[in-house]
Every structure is written in structure tokens, then in C-alpha cells.
């Protein structure tokens, strides 16, 4: 459970950073396919949240590379 809390904290911090520093990117977070569950009652596990965190990191990394932002 502690690991899940740490992951959730990282997701929150990264999302906040994207919202404040890259608002043009933030608008796409709601449309991220990983945030749309395909089941009625999806399981939220540590792995699911870690995968989501990694997708956020990749999204930001790709954005920074393609827009020459350092």
C-alpha cells in the first residue's frame, strides 16, 4: 500500500507540473487512452498506477524532445 501511495503522489506532482508549466499539453491528459477504463469496474492496482505514471513521463519526455524545450 505504501508503494501505491508513493506512486499516486508522483502522479499528482507530475500532473501538477504539466498543468502549470505545459498547459498546452495538459489538455490532452484527459484524452489519454490509459485513463479510459474499458471495464465497468476496473481494478486500480499498483501496476496500473505505475503504468499510468510511466505513460505521463513518456508523454512529457516526448513533448519536450519534439518541442525543443529543456
VENMOLIN-V311762 format. One record per pair of residues at least 4 apart in sequence whose C-alpha atoms are under 8 Angstrom apart, sorted by the first residue. I is the first residue (numbers start at 0). GAP is how many residues later the second one is. If there is no record, write none. Layout:
I;GAP  I;GAP
This chain:
0;4  1;4  2;4  2;43  3;4  3;41  3;42  3;45  4;4  5;4  6;4  6;39  6;42  6;43  6;46  7;4  7;41  8;4  9;4  9;43  10;4  10;41  10;42  10;45  11;4  12;4  13;4  13;42  13;43  14;4  14;11  14;41  15;4  16;4  16;5  17;4  17;5  17;7  17;8  17;42  18;4  18;6  18;7  21;4  22;4  23;4  24;4  24;38  26;4  27;4  29;5  30;4  30;5  31;4  33;18  33;21  34;17  36;5  37;4  43;4  43;5  44;4  45;4  46;4  47;4  48;4  49;4  50;4  51;4  52;4  53;4  54;4  55;4  56;4  57;4  58;4  59;4  60;4  61;4  62;4  63;4  63;5  63;6  64;4
